[in-house]
Amino acid sequence: ATRDVLVGVQNGNAIVDARAAQGTRTEVQIAQGSIQLTIPARPSADLWAEAGNGGTIAIAHPAFPRPVGGTKPYHAVVGGGLGLVMLRTQSGNIVIGAR
């Protein structure tokens, strides 16, 4: 997606491919399910991620530092942080990758 992306899911997974471009917002919230986010290899993003109920956060993106512990809320700013990315699942995992 090239503009704002807002996804809400009660039960199920979300697979999202977003630009995370300057001035855009990518927000994914899931009650029960996992999130897989793919963004460009050189993003400008302010990224927040939270996986509740024992879920993990896996960073498979070269621009982002690996999370400490994998389960705590994760926050990182890369490339100036001009696009906002917010990911939250109450029960599931989060994977962030590059394209």
Secondary structure, DSSP 8 states (H G I E B T S, - for coil): --S-EEEEEEES-EEEE----TT-EEEEEEEES-EEEEE-SS--EEEEEEE-TT--EEEE-TTS---SSSSS-EEEEETT--EEEEEEEEES-EEEEE-
